[in-house]
């Protein structure tokens, strides 16, 4: 009887953990991406104007039903993922001893890769690594930085986020609808303080001034 209760408890815990992962991956990350993007566009109004012009150029009659041309939608790059990606780190465990360059990693070692630091590394991205410059992604990722593998907003390789394409499309459609109807500027009450709580969010919120277009 005790064994059955323990198994039931473990099953319930597994279900709850899976639900937490789905909520985290499908909601918080996209919300964080949109929040940081709107902050950056509010701080850089020239880019907000350029993006809005691109939106009306690609979709003259903006409505929730006008986004059938995914090729045009995919061309809208978001530098915010590099500077303020929702996920700040990935963790791995070495299942066996491995040599990386001149470094020997013992079996059982837990490796933490800090995505936020790597995506702002001057040696990889250049002297303007900390600046908001969407034009760096005019071409492919390999043209934007020294090592394409350093761009990890959704992970890399076999463990890359399976919801990557859905999240990008979801965020872009939301952003298109917002920018087509409203203009955003930063509030004097905004205090820039990125904080990690599962995902990267502004600690003191994102107070923006919104004007109907």
C-alpha positions as CSV (number, residue, x, y, z in Angstrom):
1,X,0.0,0.0,0.0
2,X,2.8,2.4,0.9
3,X,4.6,1.6,-2.3
4,X,1.4,2.4,-4.3
5,X,1.0,5.7,-2.5
6,X,4.6,6.6,-3.2
7,X,4.2,5.8,-6.9
8,X,1.0,7.8,-7.0
9,X,2.8,10.8,-5.4
10,X,5.8,10.6,-7.8
11,X,3.4,10.4,-10.8
12,X,1.5,13.5,-9.6
13,X,4.7,15.3,-9.1
14,X,5.9,14.4,-12.6
15,X,2.6,15.7,-14.1
16,X,2.9,19.0,-12.1
17,X,6.6,19.4,-13.2
18,X,5.6,18.8,-16.9
19,X,2.8,21.4,-16.6
20,X,5.3,23.9,-15.1
21,X,7.6,23.3,-18.0
22,X,4.8,23.8,-20.5
23,X,3.8,27.1,-18.8
24,X,7.3,28.3,-18.6
25,X,8.2,27.4,-22.2
26,X,4.9,28.5,-23.8
27,X,4.1,31.7,-21.9
28,X,6.7,33.3,-19.8
29,X,9.5,33.2,-22.4
30,X,7.4,34.8,-25.1
31,X,6.1,37.4,-22.7
32,X,9.6,38.3,-21.7
33,X,10.7,38.5,-25.3
34,X,7.9,40.9,-26.1
35,X,8.6,43.0,-23.0
36,X,12.3,43.5,-23.7
37,X,11.6,44.2,-27.4
38,X,9.1,46.9,-26.6
39,X,11.6,48.4,-24.1
40,X,14.3,48.5,-26.7
41,X,12.1,49.9,-29.4
42,X,10.9,52.6,-26.9
43,X,14.6,53.5,-26.1
44,X,15.4,53.5,-29.9
45,X,12.4,55.2,-31.6
46,X,14.2,55.3,-34.9
47,X,14.1,51.5,-35.0
48,X,10.5,51.5,-34.0
49,X,9.7,53.8,-36.9
50,X,11.7,51.6,-39.3
51,X,10.0,48.4,-38.1
52,X,6.5,50.0,-38.3
53,X,7.3,51.1,-41.9
54,X,8.4,47.5,-42.7
55,X,5.2,46.1,-41.1
56,X,2.9,48.3,-43.3
57,X,5.1,47.6,-46.3
58,X,4.7,43.8,-45.8
59,X,1.1,43.8,-44.5
60,X,-0.8,46.9,-45.8
61,X,-4.1,45.7,-44.2
62,X,-2.9,44.7,-40.7
63,X,-5.3,42.3,-39.0
64,X,-5.0,39.0,-37.2
65,X,-5.9,37.2,-40.5
66,X,-3.3,38.8,-42.8
67,X,-0.2,36.9,-41.8
68,X,-0.2,34.2,-44.4
69,X,3.1,35.2,-46.0
70,X,5.5,33.6,-43.5
71,X,8.5,34.4,-45.6
72,X,8.0,38.1,-45.0
73,X,7.2,37.5,-41.3
74,X,10.5,35.6,-40.8
75,X,12.6,38.5,-42.2
76,X,11.7,40.7,-39.2
77,X,14.8,40.2,-36.9
78,X,14.8,40.7,-33.2
79,X,18.1,41.8,-31.6
80,X,16.3,41.6,-28.3
81,X,16.8,37.9,-28.2
82,X,20.6,38.4,-28.2
83,X,20.7,41.1,-25.5
84,X,17.8,40.0,-23.3
85,X,17.0,36.4,-24.2
86,X,14.5,34.8,-21.8
87,X,16.8,31.9,-20.9
88,X,20.0,33.0,-19.3
89,X,21.9,29.7,-19.1
90,X,22.0,26.1,-20.1
91,X,23.3,23.3,-18.0
92,X,24.9,20.0,-19.0
93,X,26.6,17.0,-17.2
94,X,29.6,15.3,-18.6
95,X,28.6,11.6,-18.8
96,X,32.3,10.7,-19.4
97,X,35.6,12.4,-19.4
98,X,36.0,14.7,-22.4
99,X,38.6,17.1,-23.6
100,X,37.5,20.5,-24.9
101,X,40.4,22.3,-26.5
102,X,43.2,22.1,-23.9
103,X,40.8,21.6,-21.0
104,X,40.0,18.1,-19.6
105,X,36.4,17.9,-18.2
106,X,36.1,15.0,-15.7
107,X,33.1,12.7,-15.8
108,X,30.2,13.9,-13.7
109,X,31.1,17.6,-14.0
110,X,28.2,19.9,-14.2
111,X,28.7,22.6,-16.8
112,X,26.9,25.9,-16.8
113,X,26.9,28.0,-20.0
114,X,25.8,31.5,-19.3
115,X,24.1,32.5,-22.5
116,X,23.6,36.2,-21.6
117,X,27.4,36.7,-21.1
118,X,28.3,34.8,-24.3
119,X,25.8,36.8,-26.4
120,X,27.4,40.0,-25.2
121,X,31.1,38.9,-25.5
122,X,33.1,41.6,-27.3
123,X,35.5,39.1,-28.7
124,X,32.6,37.3,-30.4
125,X,30.3,40.2,-31.3
126,X,32.6,43.1,-31.6
127,X,33.1,46.4,-29.7
128,X,29.4,47.2,-30.0
129,X,28.3,43.9,-28.4
130,X,26.3,45.8,-25.7
131,X,24.5,48.0,-28.1
132,X,21.1,47.5,-29.6
133,X,21.9,47.1,-33.4
134,X,19.3,45.0,-35.2
135,X,21.2,45.6,-38.5
136,X,23.8,43.1,-37.3
137,X,21.3,40.4,-38.3
138,X,20.7,41.7,-41.8
139,X,22.3,38.5,-43.1
140,X,22.6,35.1,-41.4
141,X,23.9,34.5,-37.9
142,X,27.3,33.6,-39.1
143,X,27.7,37.1,-40.5
144,X,26.6,38.7,-37.2
145,X,29.3,37.2,-35.0
146,X,32.6,35.4,-35.0
147,X,31.1,32.0,-33.9
148,X,27.5,31.3,-34.8
149,X,27.2,28.8,-32.0
150,X,27.4,31.7,-29.6
151,X,23.9,32.7,-30.5
152,X,21.8,30.5,-28.2
153,X,18.4,32.1,-27.4
154,X,16.8,28.7,-27.9
155,X,19.7,26.4,-27.2
156,X,21.7,24.5,-29.8
157,X,22.0,21.1,-31.4
158,X,19.9,18.1,-30.5
159,X,18.5,19.8,-27.4
160,X,17.3,23.0,-29.1
161,X,13.9,24.3,-28.0
162,X,11.2,22.4,-30.0
163,X,8.9,25.4,-29.7
164,X,11.4,27.8,-31.3
165,X,9.5,28.5,-34.5
166,X,6.1,28.8,-32.8
167,X,7.5,31.2,-30.2
168,X,9.1,33.4,-32.8
169,X,6.0,33.6,-35.0
170,X,3.8,34.1,-31.9
171,X,6.0,37.0,-30.7
172,X,6.2,38.6,-34.2
173,X,2.5,38.5,-34.8
174,X,1.9,40.1,-31.4
175,X,4.5,42.7,-32.1
176,X,3.1,43.5,-35.5
177,X,-0.4,44.0,-34.1
178,X,0.9,46.2,-31.3
179,X,3.2,48.4,-33.5
180,X,0.5,48.8,-36.2
181,X,-1.9,50.3,-33.6
182,X,0.2,51.9,-31.0
183,X,3.4,54.0,-30.5
184,X,5.6,53.3,-27.5
185,X,8.0,55.5,-25.6
186,X,9.9,54.9,-22.3
187,X,8.4,56.3,-19.1
188,X,10.5,58.5,-16.9
189,X,9.7,56.0,-14.1
190,X,11.5,53.2,-16.0
191,X,14.5,51.8,-14.1
192,X,16.7,49.4,-16.1
193,X,17.4,46.4,-13.9
194,X,17.3,43.0,-15.6
195,X,16.5,40.2,-13.1
196,X,16.4,36.5,-13.4
197,X,13.3,34.8,-12.1
198,X,13.1,31.6,-14.2
199,X,13.4,34.0,-17.2
200,X,15.0,37.4,-17.6
201,X,12.5,40.1,-16.7
202,X,12.9,43.8,-15.8
203,X,12.9,43.8,-12.0
204,X,10.9,47.0,-11.6
205,X,8.6,46.4,-14.5
206,X,8.4,48.0,-17.9
207,X,6.4,51.3,-17.6
208,X,5.9,52.5,-21.1
209,X,3.9,55.5,-22.5
210,X,1.5,54.2,-25.1
211,X,-0.1,56.4,-27.8
212,X,-2.9,55.2,-30.2
213,X,-1.9,55.6,-33.8
